[in-house]
Amino acid sequence: MTAHPSATLARTLLAALAERGVEDYVLCPGSRSGPFAHALAEAGSGNPPLGAPRLRLHVRIDERSAAFLALGIARGRAAVGDPRPVAIVTTSGTAVGNLLPAVMEAHHSGVPLVLLTADRPAELRGVGAHQTTDQVGLFRSFVRWEHDLPAPEVGDRADRTVMLADQLVRASLGDATRDDMAAAPGPVHLNVGLREPLGPDGDLWTDPPAPPPSTGPVPVVEDAPEPAPLEPVARGVVIAGDGAGDRARVVAEAHGWPLLAEPTSRARAGSHCIPDYVRLLESRAGADLAAQVHQVVVIGRPTLTRPVQALIARAPALVVASFGARWREVPRHAQRVLRDVPASWLWSSDPGAADPGWVARWRAGGGRVHAPEGWGPRALAAGFLEHVGSAIGVVGSSGPIRALDRVMPASAPGEGPVLVANRGLAGIDGTVATAAGVALGSGRPVLALMGDVTFLHDAGGLLVGPREERPRLRVVVANDGGGSIFRSLEHAAAPAANVERVFTTPHGADLASLCAGYRVPHRAVRSRDELAAALARPIDGLDVVEALL
């Protein structure tokens, strides 16, 4: 090791992570993290020096948006069938604290992130040194694994750094042999003490040493016995929440049960799908059908509607699978909880057990969504769906995804749009940056739909430096002047002035001027025809369409 042990450590760790499949790195500027920044500048230059890995570097100035960008890149990778961890590199102090919202979402939704946070060496901690705080344990239960690495010294063994890279990647991808939260993918945290000098040392990149045998491939674990098939009841219902996948459709069709699938479930398809299930469950006819249900099967994590939660709550028999990273937090009255949908669920042991008219009765009341009239949130959601096409759709939480749920039809199996949303915590944090990350991670254009408050909450996600790769992203903003979702909740019963001030919070922001400040093209639309014209243009960069409702 040279006289710059911090620089050597940074090169060794980055090379070892790259060797284990970590290709994308989101970096925020800072001095203490300088050794990583210099190494990433070389490896992410497009023409890396001899021996350096070829990495994709994304630089952002705001750590909060940067963390959501990393989360979006990981989601984009997964959306195109190439799931892998994405790394975030920050300096010390408040920079680390700004990662927390994205870390919480990644924890709850099972997205693999590697947090590399620079820190002062031991002798500068707890003595009032500049930008020094308690970074160790900052993320607590929101990370799958964490380690505080002391500042490197001249002569340190490189194979220990390689072992750390092994641990980081493995823990971020989840451990199927575990029976706790570590079983699911999620964020991991390596806090790295770095001692001066922090600048570049001009040294060469070398291949990281092979890890000791004890840190080789994950041992092969024999499959557990196949879970028992689903009970073939006459009147069951399959609820497909976020991330359920097409297996939810197969389960419903195999057992002769209706399928209630949320937009981001990737299961809203097939002959048994009831696309207008929300309106149906809100009606008297839907309440009568819900009262006849013998068993509810939940696949994925449903989060959108109270009628669905009520159906789950009063289910006489409840079975849950693929609940995501929070699979241990399923409703307590569930009789069976499985991490994944087993093969035994994909056919019925007694096909004749299903009530032959059961699905037909559901389809009679909710088999077809109704085309929205006029110009409003549902018409905007319908226009969005019409233009997603081969792009990936990213949907903000709150009003837009619920409007989408009411207008999205069932598709033929395998032909529906690819929709992504942050439904782990279902917050509005970081939605612009997440959408940009999905575009960069997937390599595909992204059409995003979000409310005005969600957009303003992460307007910094529009900031892309002139040296950075610009995502192919079009953001459609439903601007109705505030948080209109609260008008449909129980808070609306309060005095109108109070509701407006502390819930709907009208902002009066000029989105066109805001976009101009970020040098992002902006277009306002006020009708369906104007929306269609704006969305028909190819997505070849970053722009904003503001729908004035």
C-alpha positions in Angstrom: 0.0 0.0 0.0 1.2 3.5 -0.8 1.5 6.5 1.6 -2.1 7.2 0.6 -3.9 4.3 2.3 -7.3 5.9 2.0 -6.9 6.1 -1.8 -5.8 2.5 -2.0 -8.7 1.4 0.1 -11.2 3.2 -2.1 -9.8 1.6 -5.3 -9.7 -1.9 -3.8 -13.3 -1.7 -2.4 -14.7 -0.3 -5.7 -12.9 -2.9 -7.8 -14.2 -5.7 -5.5 -17.8 -4.4 -5.6 -17.6 -4.1 -9.4 -16.3 -7.6 -9.6 -19.4 -8.7 -7.7 -21.8 -7.0 -10.0 -22.2 -3.4 -8.6 -22.0 -1.2 -11.7 -23.9 2.0 -10.8 -22.6 4.5 -8.3 -24.3 7.7 -7.3 -21.8 10.2 -5.8 -22.4 13.4 -3.9 -19.5 15.9 -3.7 -17.6 16.2 -0.4 -14.0 16.4 0.9 -14.0 13.5 3.3 -15.3 11.1 0.6 -12.6 12.4 -1.7 -10.7 9.1 -2.1 -13.9 7.5 -3.4 -14.6 10.5 -5.6 -11.2 10.4 -7.3 -11.4 6.7 -7.8 -14.9 6.9 -9.3 -13.9 9.8 -11.5 -11.3 7.5 -13.1 -13.4 4.3 -13.3 -16.6 6.2 -14.4 -14.9 8.3 -17.0 -15.9 6.2 -20.0 -12.2 5.6 -20.6 -10.9 4.1 -17.4 -7.2 3.7 -16.8 -5.5 0.3 -17.1 -6.8 -2.1 -14.5 -9.7 0.0 -13.4 -13.3 -1.4 -13.6 -15.7 0.2 -16.0 -18.4 1.8 -13.8 -21.4 4.0 -14.4 -21.0 7.2 -12.4 -23.9 9.5 -11.6 -23.1 12.7 -9.7 -25.8 14.7 -7.9 -25.3 17.6 -5.4 -28.2 16.8 -3.1 -27.9 13.6 -1.0 -31.7 13.1 -0.5 -32.4 13.2 -4.2 -29.3 11.2 -5.0 -30.4 8.4 -2.7 -33.7 8.2 -4.5 -31.9 8.3 -7.8 -30.0 5.2 -6.7 -33.2 3.5 -5.6 -34.7 4.3 -9.0 -31.7 2.9 -10.8 -32.0 -0.3 -8.8 -35.8 -0.5 -9.6 -35.0 0.2 -13.3 -32.5 -2.6 -13.4 -35.0 -5.0 -11.8 -37.7 -3.9 -14.3 -35.7 -5.1 -17.2 -34.7 -8.4 -15.6 -31.2 -7.4 -14.3 -31.6 -6.9 -10.5 -28.4 -5.8 -8.8 -27.4 -3.5 -5.9 -26.7 0.2 -6.6 -24.1 2.1 -4.5 -24.4 5.6 -3.0 -21.3 7.5 -1.9 -21.4 10.5 0.5 -19.3 12.6 2.7 -19.8 12.9 6.4 -22.3 14.8 8.6 -25.7 15.8 7.5 -25.0 14.3 4.1 -25.5 10.9 5.6 -28.7 11.8 7.4 -30.2 12.9 4.1 -30.1 9.3 2.9 -32.6 8.2 5.4 -35.9 8.6 3.5 -34.7 6.6 0.5 -33.2 4.0 2.9 -36.5 3.6 4.6 -38.3 3.1 1.3 -35.7 0.6 0.1 -36.0 -1.3 3.4 -39.7 -1.6 3.2 -39.8 -2.4 -0.6 -36.8 -4.7 -0.7 -34.5 -2.7 -3.0 -30.8 -3.5 -2.7 -28.7 -0.4 -2.0 -25.0 -0.1 -0.8 -24.4 3.0 1.3 -20.8 4.0 1.4 -20.5 6.9 3.9 -17.2 8.6 4.6 -16.4 9.5 8.3 -13.6 11.0 10.4 -11.0 8.6 11.8 -11.4 7.5 15.4 -9.2 10.3 16.8 -11.5 13.0 15.3 -14.8 11.6 16.5 -16.3 13.0 19.7 -13.9 15.9 19.9 -15.9 18.6 18.0 -14.4 18.0 14.6 -16.1 19.7 11.7 -19.0 17.8 10.1 -18.7 14.9 12.5 -21.7 13.2 14.0 -22.7 9.7 15.2 -23.0 7.9 11.8 -22.6 4.4 13.2 -26.0 2.9 13.7 -27.7 5.9 12.1 -30.0 3.7 10.0 -30.6 1.1 12.7 -33.3 -1.4 11.7 -33.6 0.0 8.1 -30.4 -1.7 6.9 -29.8 -5.5 6.5 -26.2 -5.2 7.6 -23.8 -2.5 8.7 -20.1 -2.1 9.6 -17.9 0.7 10.8 -14.5 0.3 9.1 -11.6 2.0 10.9 -9.4 4.3 8.8 -6.9 2.2 6.8 -3.3 2.1 7.6 -0.2 1.5 5.5 0.3 -2.2 5.2 -3.4 -3.2 5.7 -4.4 -6.4 4.0 -6.4 -5.9 0.8 -8.2 -9.3 1.2 -10.1 -7.9 4.2 -11.5 -5.2 2.0 -12.6 -7.9 -0.5 -14.3 -9.8 2.3 -16.3 -6.6 3.1 -17.4 -6.2 -0.5 -18.6 -9.8 -0.4 -20.6 -9.2 2.8 -22.1 -5.9 1.4 -23.3 -7.5 -1.8 -24.6 -10.7 -0.2 -26.5 -8.9 2.5 -28.1 -6.4 0.1 -29.4 -9.2 -2.1 -31.0 -11.0 0.9 -30.3 -14.4 2.5 -33.0 -17.0 1.7 -31.7 -19.1 4.5 -32.7 -16.6 7.1 -36.0 -16.3 8.9 -36.0 -12.6 9.6 -35.9 -9.3 7.8 -32.4 -10.2 6.4 -34.0 -12.7 4.2 -35.2 -10.0 1.9 -33.1 -7.7 -0.3 -32.5 -4.2 1.1 -30.0 -1.5 2.0 -26.6 -2.1 3.7 -24.3 0.4 5.2 -20.5 0.6 5.3 -19.2 3.6 7.3 -15.6 4.2 6.4 -13.2 6.2 8.5 -10.8 8.1 6.2 -7.6 9.8 7.3 -5.8 12.5 5.4 -4.3 12.7 2.8 -7.6 12.5 0.9 -6.5 13.6 -2.5 -5.5 11.5 -5.5 -2.2 9.5 -5.3 -1.7 8.7 -8.9 -1.2 5.0 -8.1 -2.3 2.2 -10.4 -5.4 0.0 -10.2 -4.7 -3.6 -9.4 -7.0 -6.6 -9.5 -8.5 -7.3 -6.0 -7.2 -10.4 -4.4 -9.3 -13.5 -4.4 -11.4 -13.8 -1.2 -10.5 -16.6 1.3 -12.5 -19.8 0.9 -14.8 -18.9 3.7 -16.2 -16.0 1.7 -16.8 -18.0 -1.5 -20.2 -18.5 -3.1 -23.3 -18.7 -0.9 -23.8 -22.4 0.1 -26.5 -24.2 -1.9 -29.5 -24.8 0.4 -31.8 -27.6 -0.3 -35.4 -26.7 -1.1 -37.9 -27.0 1.7 -40.8 -29.4 1.2 -43.3 -28.0 -1.3 -46.0 -26.2 0.6 -49.5 -27.7 0.6 -51.8 -26.6 -2.2 -54.5 -23.9 -1.6 -57.7 -25.2 -0.2 -60.1 -25.4 -3.3 -63.0 -23.4 -1.8 -66.0 -22.5 -3.8 -65.7 -18.7 -3.5 -62.2 -17.4 -3.1 -60.7 -14.1 -4.1 -57.1 -13.3 -5.1 -55.8 -9.8 -4.3 -52.6 -8.8 -6.1 -50.7 -6.0 -4.5 -47.5 -4.2 -5.5 -44.9 -6.6 -6.9 -47.2 -9.7 -7.1 -46.3 -10.7 -10.6 -48.1 -12.8 -13.1 -48.4 -15.8 -10.8 -51.3 -14.0 -9.1 -53.2 -14.2 -12.3 -52.4 -17.9 -12.8 -53.5 -18.7 -9.2 -56.9 -16.9 -9.7 -57.6 -18.6 -13.1 -56.5 -22.0 -11.8 -58.9 -21.9 -8.9 -61.8 -20.2 -10.6 -61.6 -17.0 -8.4 -61.8 -13.3 -9.3 -58.6 -11.3 -9.3 -58.4 -7.8 -7.8 -55.0 -6.5 -9.1 -53.5 -3.1 -8.3 -51.8 -1.2 -11.2 -48.2 -2.0 -10.1 -48.9 -5.6 -9.4 -47.9 -6.7 -12.9 -51.0 -9.0 -12.6 -53.8 -6.9 -14.0 -54.6 -9.2 -16.9 -56.5 -12.2 -18.0 -60.1 -13.5 -18.0 -60.5 -13.4 -14.2 -59.3 -9.9 -13.6 -61.9 -7.4 -12.2 -60.5 -4.0 -13.2 -63.3 -1.9 -11.7 -63.0 -3.7 -8.4 -62.7 -0.5 -6.3 -66.1 1.0 -7.5 -67.6 -2.5 -7.2 -66.5 -3.0 -3.6 -67.9 0.5 -2.7 -71.3 -0.5 -4.0 -74.1 -2.5 -2.3 -73.6 -5.3 -4.9 -69.9 -5.5 -4.1 -70.6 -5.6 -0.3 -72.9 -8.5 -0.9 -70.2 -10.3 -2.9 -67.6 -9.6 -0.3 -69.8 -11.1 2.4 -69.9 -14.4 0.4 -66.1 -14.8 0.2 -64.8 -18.1 1.8 -61.1 -17.4 1.4 -58.8 -14.4 0.5 -55.4 -15.0 -1.0 -53.1 -12.0 -0.9 -50.1 -12.0 -3.2 -47.7 -8.9 -3.1 -48.4 -5.9 -0.9 -51.8 -4.2 -1.4 -51.8 -0.6 -0.2 -54.2 1.5 -2.3 -57.8 1.2 -1.1 -59.7 0.9 2.1 -62.4 -1.5 0.6 -59.6 -4.0 -0.2 -58.2 -3.6 3.3 -61.7 -4.2 4.7 -62.0 -7.3 2.6 -58.7 -8.7 3.9 -59.7 -7.7 7.5 -62.9 -9.7 7.5 -61.7 -12.7 5.5 -62.9 -16.0 7.1 -59.7 -17.6 5.8 -56.6 -15.6 4.8 -53.4 -16.8 3.0 -50.5 -14.5 2.2 -47.5 -14.9 -0.2 -44.8 -12.7 -1.7 -45.7 -9.8 0.7 -42.3 -8.2 -0.1 -39.7 -7.1 2.3 -42.3 -6.8 5.0 -43.5 -10.3 4.7 -43.4 -10.8 8.5 -45.8 -7.9 9.0 -48.8 -9.5 7.3 -52.3 -9.3 8.9 -52.2 -11.2 12.2 -55.2 -13.3 11.3 -53.5 -14.9 8.3 -53.6 -18.7 8.6 -50.6 -19.2 6.2 -47.7 -16.9 5.3 -45.2 -17.8 2.6 -42.4 -15.8 1.2 -43.1 -16.8 -2.4 -45.9 -18.3 -4.4 -45.3 -22.0 -4.5 -45.7 -24.1 -7.6 -48.5 -26.1 -5.8 -50.7 -23.0 -5.9 -50.6 -22.8 -9.7 -53.2 -25.5 -10.2 -56.3 -26.7 -8.2 -56.4 -30.1 -6.6 -60.2 -30.0 -7.1 -61.2 -27.8 -10.2 -64.8 -28.7 -9.7 -64.9 -27.1 -6.2 -65.2 -23.5 -7.5 -68.7 -21.9 -7.8 -69.2 -21.9 -11.6 -71.0 -18.5 -11.5 -68.7 -16.8 -9.0 -66.3 -15.0 -11.3 -69.2 -14.1 -13.6 -71.0 -12.3 -10.8 -67.9 -10.2 -10.1 -67.4 -9.4 -13.7 -71.0 -8.3 -14.1 -70.4 -5.5 -11.6 -66.7 -4.7 -12.2 -65.5 -6.3 -15.3 -65.1 -3.1 -17.3 -63.7 0.3 -16.2 -65.8 3.3 -17.3 -64.2 5.9 -19.5 -63.8 9.1 -17.6 -65.7 12.1 -18.8 -64.5 15.7 -19.0 -61.1 16.9 -17.9 -59.8 15.8 -14.5 -57.5 13.4 -12.6 -59.1 10.2 -14.1 -59.0 11.6 -17.7 -55.3 12.5 -17.1 -54.6 9.0 -15.8 -56.4 7.4 -18.8 -54.3 9.6 -21.2 -51.1 8.6 -19.3 -52.0 4.9 -19.8 -52.7 5.4 -23.5 -49.2 6.7 -24.0 -47.0 4.6 -21.8 -46.4 2.1 -24.6 -43.0 0.6 -24.6 -41.8 3.1 -22.0 -41.8 2.3 -18.3 -44.4 4.1 -16.3 -43.5 5.6 -12.9 -46.5 6.6 -10.8 -46.4 8.9 -7.7 -48.2 8.1 -4.5 -51.4 9.8 -3.3 -54.0 10.8 -5.9 -52.5 9.8 -9.3 -52.1 6.1 -8.5 -55.6 5.9 -7.2 -57.0 7.6 -10.2 -55.0 5.1 -12.3 -56.5 2.2 -10.4 -60.0 3.3 -11.3 -59.4 3.7 -15.1 -56.8 0.9 -15.9 -58.4 -1.9 -17.9 -57.3 -5.5 -17.8 -54.8 -6.5 -20.5 -54.0 -9.7 -22.2 -51.5 -11.8 -20.2 -47.9 -10.4 -20.8 -49.1 -7.3 -22.6 -49.8 -4.8 -19.9 -47.7 -1.7 -19.2 -44.7 -1.9 -16.9 -45.6 0.4 -14.0 -43.3 1.2 -11.0 -44.1 3.0 -7.8 -42.5 3.5 -4.4 -45.1 1.5 -2.4 -42.9 0.3 0.4 -43.9 3.3 2.5 -46.1 4.8 -0.2 -44.7 8.3 0.5 -44.2 11.2 -2.0 -40.5 11.6 -1.2 -38.0 11.5 -4.1 -40.5 10.6 -6.9 -38.8 12.7 -9.6 -35.4 11.3 -8.7 -36.8 7.8 -8.6 -38.2 8.2 -12.1 -34.9 9.5 -13.4 -33.2 6.6 -11.8 -35.6 4.1 -13.4 -34.8 5.6 -16.8 -31.1 5.4 -16.2 -31.2 1.9 -14.7 -33.5 0.4 -17.4 -32.0 2.1 -20.4 -35.6 2.8 -21.5 -37.7 5.9 -21.7 -39.9 6.6 -18.7 -43.2 8.4 -18.5 -44.0 9.5 -15.0 -47.3 10.7 -13.5 -47.4 12.5 -10.2 -49.3 15.3 -8.3 -48.1 18.8 -8.0 -47.2 18.5 -4.3 -45.2 15.3 -5.0 -43.4 17.1 -7.9 -42.6 20.2 -5.7 -41.4 17.9 -2.9 -38.6 16.6 -5.1 -38.1 19.4 -7.7 -34.4 19.0 -7.0 -34.6 15.7 -8.9 -34.7 17.8 -12.1 -31.2 19.0 -11.5 -28.8 17.1 -13.8 -25.4 18.6 -14.3 -24.0 19.3 -17.8 -21.5 16.4 -17.5 -24.1 13.9 -16.5 -26.1 11.4 -18.5 -29.6 12.9 -18.9 -32.4 10.4 -18.4 -35.1 9.9 -21.1 -37.9 11.0 -18.8 -41.1 12.9 -19.2 -42.8 14.0 -16.0 -46.5 14.6 -16.2 -47.7 16.8 -13.3 -51.3 16.8 -12.3 -51.6 20.4 -11.0 -54.8 21.0 -9.0 -53.2 23.5 -6.7 -52.5 21.3 -3.6 -53.0 18.0 -1.9 -56.5 17.2 -3.2 -56.5 13.6 -1.9 -57.3 15.0 1.6 -60.7 16.2 0.3 -61.7 12.5 0.0 -60.6 11.6 3.6 -62.3 12.2 6.9 -60.3 15.4 7.4 -62.6 17.1 4.9 -65.3 17.3 7.6 -63.3 20.0 9.4 -63.9 23.7 8.6 -62.9 24.5 5.0 -60.3 27.1 5.9 -58.5 24.7 8.3 -58.6 21.9 5.7 -57.1 24.2 3.1 -54.3 25.5 5.3 -53.1 22.3 7.0 -54.0 19.5 4.6 -54.6 20.6 1.0 -51.9 23.3 1.4 -52.3 25.3 -1.8 -48.9 26.5 -3.0 -49.3 29.0 -5.8 -46.0 27.8 -7.4 -45.2 28.7 -10.9 -44.0 25.4 -12.3 -43.0 26.8 -15.7 -40.6 29.2 -14.0 -39.3 26.5 -11.8 -38.6 24.2 -14.8 -36.9 27.2 -16.6 -34.6 27.6 -13.7 -33.5 24.0 -14.0 -33.3 24.4 -17.9 -35.9 21.7 -18.3 -38.4 22.1 -21.1 -42.0 22.7 -19.9 -45.4 22.5 -21.6 -48.8 23.3 -20.0 -51.9 21.4 -21.2 -55.5 22.2 -20.3 -57.5 19.5 -22.2 -57.4 15.9 -23.3 -56.4 16.9 -26.9 -53.5 19.0 -25.7 -52.4 16.2 -23.4 -52.5 13.7 -26.2 -50.4 16.0 -28.4 -47.8 16.5 -25.7 -47.5 12.8 -24.9 -47.3 11.8 -28.5 -43.9 13.3 -28.8 -40.9 10.9 -28.4 -39.2 10.9 -25.0 -35.6 11.8 -26.0 -34.6 13.8 -22.9 -35.9 15.3 -19.7 -39.1 17.4 -19.9 -42.2 18.3 -17.9 -45.8 18.3 -19.0 -48.0 20.3 -16.5 -51.7 19.3 -16.7 -53.7 22.2 -15.3 -56.8 20.6 -13.7 
